[in-house]
């Protein structure tokens, strides 16, 4: 049994850069792969219980996050980072293997999210009076 964040098969990140203007977190790994993960993508797929729920089918659809930004990045030991978002969300711990997995499956995960949004009749855009 492997614990999340401790999978030795996943390369270590060599660089993590936040591009504030484009709202993208760039993560480069030791195997040469680099992923460009939009802040919105990372926010709607936060690994926190608040977003994921406490079991399969418990996921909470995150809406109106199109303009969310990462305001703070903090290391968690030597295996993860904790991200703080402009909407106040700060409980997700993003392990290296989670970030690598998200980067590898980004397109299919994004399409799944857009499908869920369409089915819910929800919007990525903030509603009136929201930033």
N, C-alpha and C positions, 0 to 999 in steps of 0.2 A: 504494500500500500504506500503510495507516495503522497506527501502532504503538499497542498498548493503552495507554490513559492519555493519549493525545495527540490524541484526536478533537475537533476544534474545534466540531463540531456539538452536542456535549453541553454543556449549561449548567454553569456553575461552582456548587459548593455555596455557599450563603450562610450556613448554620448547620448545625452538627453537635452534637447533644445526646445524651448517654447517660442514659437513665432506668434507674437501677440497680435500683429496686424491681421494675419490670415487665420488666427485662432486655430493653430495646428501644433500638436506636440510631435516632434521628430525624435524617433528613438532608433539609434544605430546599435546593432549587435555585433559581437565578436566574429560571427560567421560571415560578416559582410553585408547582411541584410539591413535595410533601413526602412522603417515604416513611418508614414505621415498620418497621424491619427488626429482628426478634427476634435476640438474640445466638445462639440455637441455629441459626437459619437461616443467619446469616453464618458460623458455625463449620462447619456441615456442607457449605457451599458455598465454603469457603476456596479462594482462587485459588492456593494453594501446590502445589508438585509433590507434597508428601506426601499431599495429598487428591486432587488432579486426576490424578496419575500423569504419565507422560511421553508420553502420546498417547491417541487415542480408545480407549475401552474399558478404559483403565488406571485409571479412577477407583476410589478406595478408599471404600467405604461407611462413613460415620461413625456409630457407634452410641452410645447412652447419653449423649447430649449435651443432654437436655431442660433441665437446670438449670445449664448452662454460663453464665458471665458474662464480660463484657469487663472486664478489670482495668486496661488501659492503652490509650490512643490516642495515636499519635505521627504527626506529619506526615512525609510523604516528598516532599521538594521541594514544588512547588506543584500537584502532580497526583494525589496519593494520600494515604492514611493506612495505617499499619500497626497492626493490632489484636493485643493480647495477651489471651488467654483464660485463665479460671481453671483450665483443665486443662493449662496450660503451652504450648499451641500459640501460636506467634508468628511464623510464617514467611509469612503471607499478606499481600500488598500489595494493598489495595483502591483502585483508581484511581477517579476521579470517574465515568468512563463505565461502569465495572463496577458501581459502586453504583447508578447511574441505571438501567442495564439490569436489575439484580437487583430494584430497586424496581418497574420496569415489568412484569416477568415473575414477580413473587413468588408469586402464587397458583399458576400452572402449575408453577413449579419446586418449590414445597412439595408439591403433589399427586404429582409425579414422585418426590420423595424418600420420601414416605409409602408409595407403591407399591413402591419398591425395598426399603424396610424390611420390608414385609409379605411380599414374595417371599423375602427372606432369613430370615424368621422372627426378625428382630432387634427390639430394643426401644430406645425413646428414653429410657426410665428407666434410671438407674444400677443396676447389679447389687448384690447383697448386699456390704456392706462398702465400697462406693464412694460418694463424695460427688457 
